Amino acid sequence: MVNKPLSDMYQIYGQPGNSKKKTTYYYIPFIVGAPYILKNVLNLGGDCMDKEQIINKTKEYVKNKLEGEGTGHDWWHIVRVYNTCIYIGEKENADMLVVELTALLHDIADWKFNEGNSEIGPKISREWLESLGVSPDIINKITKIIRTMSFKGGTTNSKQETIEGKVVQDADRLDAIGAIGIARAFAYGGYKERELYNPNIKPQKYTDFKQYKESVGTTVNHFYEKLLLLKHLMNTESGKFMANERHEFMENYLKQFFVEWNCNEVD
């Protein structure tokens, strides 16, 4: 059994006397060095979980929801973002419980697949975390990041206030660029039945989220409307460094794309 201060449990399991649904939140006094024995010794029931249990249950939950999804917003996207979050988050001394849970849940119900509803993801995430007994304070931090981290055509304020939000946003954006970003862009474009490229359809600069949601532009236009902009929107030094190589890869890809496109140009 791992020994942790009971103050850790107080942080995870909520405020004194609170109760939601079937989960009971107990007052745990600050006792430095006290053993982490709520379940086995204090016998407070099956709802109490440590960080590792919460993370593992959330992994299983998200995998069951997203495994096999075909647009590039699948379980393996979550895995890549999660792993990148671990790498960046530890360098940035972020709260890793918030970072890991946000990374796992950030695409649990993406607005792009829910009729543009930006609130359904935070709502489902909140309900799931409450079922695990995670404290309201941590849930609020996680759902705020999920609600505000998306690019959305650059039409909304996606600037992150916390280091945890900056870490997850960087990791998610890194997975949208480079070789994997290119593959994901065309996978999503195919799902939306978009043309690969049409020289008669020019990239747009969107003025509001509604216009962005209703866009029917080509997949190559998406590079100019979003993907090539992300390098300059990274928050952390690690994110900026990693974005450079991936950005350059996309530029080289587009050069080759247009060489091949124009080789047999027909008026």
N, C-alpha and C positions, 0 to 999 in steps of 0.2 A: 504493500500500500504506500502511495506517495504522500508524504507529509507536506501540508501547505498551511499558511495562516488562515484562520477562519475568516479573516477580513476578505480573503479572495472569494470565499463563498458568498459573503454578504454582497460583494460587487456583482456577482453573476446572478444571484437569485432574488434580488429585488429589495424593496424598501420594507421597513418593519410593518407587519400587520396587513400588508396588501393581500388581496385574494382575487384571482380571476379564474373563471370557469372552474376546472377541477384542480388547478394548481394552487398550492398554498405557499405563501412566502413567509419565511420565519425570520425573526430578528436574531441575527448572529452578532454577538459583541466582538469587538476588536481584541483578539487575544493573539499576540505575536507568538508564532511557533507552535500554536495548537495543532494537533493532528487533524487531518482532513477526513473525518470519520462520521459524517452526518448519516450516511445510509446504514452502516453496520452497527455503530455504537449508539448513536442518538435515536436511531430507528424512526426517521422522519418520513418514511415512505419511499415509494419508487420513483417519485417525480424528480428527485435531486440527481443531477448529473454533473460530472466534472467537464472541463473544457474538451478533453479528448472524446468523450462520449457524445457531446453536442456536435462537434465537428463531424464525427463519423456517421452519426444519424443523419446529419444534413447532407453529407456526401451521398448516402444511400438514397435519400429522398429525391435529390436533384437528378441523380443518375437515372432513377426510375422514370422521372418526368421527361428527360431530354435525350436519353439514349436513342440513337437511330434517326434523329431529326436531320433533315437533308439540306438545310439552307446555310449551314455554317454557324448556326447558333445552337449547336448540339452539346452533348456531354463533353466531347473532347475540346471544344472551345472553352468550356468551364475549367477543365483540367489545365489547359495551357495558361489561362488567366490566373488561376489559383497558384500554379507553380511560379509564375512571374511575380505575383504578389508576395510570395514568401521571400523571394530573392530581393526585391526592392524594399519590402516592408521591414525586413531585419536590418538593412542598411540605414533606413530612415528612423529606426527606433519607434516604429508605430505600434499601436495596440493591436497585437496580432489576432486576438479573438475577433475584434471588429473587422479587421482586414480579411481574415479567412472566411468568415460567415458572409460578408458582403460579396466577396469573389464568388462564392458558391451559389449565392441566390440572385446575383444581379440580372440574370436573364431568365429567371423562373417563369416569367410571363411578360415577354417583351411586347412593347406597345405595337410593334410592327405586325404582330400576329394576333392582336386583340383590338382591332378596329380603331387604332390610334389612342387607346386608353392608357395613359401614363400612370394611372393610379393602381391598376390591377396588380402589377408586380410588387410594389411596396405593401399592398394589402395582403397578398398571399404570403409574402415573407414575414410580415408581422404575425399573422395567424400561426404560421409554422413555429416561429421562435417562441411565441407565447406558450405553445403546446409543450415546449421543452423546458419551460421555466426560466428562460433568459430574462434578465432584468429589463424593465421599461426603458431605463436610460440607454442601455446598449442597443435595444431594439430601435429606439428613436434615431440613434446615430446611423445604424445600418440602413433603415428605410429612407432616411433623408439622402444618403449617398445614392441609393438605387434610384430615387426619384429625380435626382438632379445631374447625374453623371453623363447622360447620353448627349451626343453631339447635336442631334435634331436639326441638321442643316445649318448649324451656327445661329439659329434664330432665337434660342433661349439662353439664359444665363446658366452655364454648366460649370462655372468656376467653383472649385471645391474649397471649403473653409478649413477642413481638418487634414492632417497629414494622412490619415487613413483613407479619406476620400481621394486625395491626390494619388496615393499608391494604386488603388483599385482602378481609377480612371486611366492612369498611365498604362497599366497592364492590359486593360481592355482595348485601349487604342493601339497598343503595340500589336495586338492580334488582328487588327484591322489593316495593317500595312505589311510590306515585305511580301515574300513568296506566299505565305499562308493568307495574308490579306487579299492578294490577287485571287487566289483560289476561292476564298469566301465571297468576294465580290461577284464573281461569275456564277457561283452556286446560287446566290440570292437573286441575281438578275434572271437566271433561268426560271427560278420559282415564280418570279413576278412576270415572266414572259416578256422581258425587255430585250430589245435589240442589243447585240454586242456593241455596235457602233453605227452611227448614221451621221455623215458629215453635214447633213441638212438640219440636224438638231444640235444646237449649241448648248454648252454648259450654262447653268443658271446660277444667279446669286439670289437666294431665297430671302424674302422679307418677313415671313412669319411661318410658324410651325404648320399651319393648315396647308400652305402652299407646298411645303416640303413633303408632307404626307401624301399629297395628291400628285406628286411629280411622276411623270412617265418617261423620263429621260433614259438614255442608254447607259449601259454598264461602264463603258469607257468614260462617259461624262462624269460618272460618280468619282473617278479618280480626281478630277479637277474641282468637283464640288465639295469633296470631303477628304479623301485619302491623302492627297498631297499637302493638305493643310495641317494634318495632325502633328507632323514633326515640330511645328512651331508652337504647338499647344501643350507640349509635355510639361509636367509640373516638377518632377524630381531630376536630379543630375543623372541618376541611373537611367531613367526613362529617356532623357534627351540623348544620352550616349547610344542606347540601343536603337533609338529611332533613326539615327543617322544612316546606318548601314541599310536598314529596311527601306528608307526613303530613296536612297540611291538605287537600290534594286528595282523599285517601281519605275523610276525615271528611265532606267535602261530597258526595262520591259516595254514601256510605251514607245521608246525610240524604235525598237525592233518591230513592235506591232504596226507602226505607221510605215516602216520600210516595206513590210509584207503587204500591207493594205494597198499601198500606192503602186506596187509593182505592176499590177494589171488594172489600173484605174480605167473605168468606163464612164464616159460622159452621160 
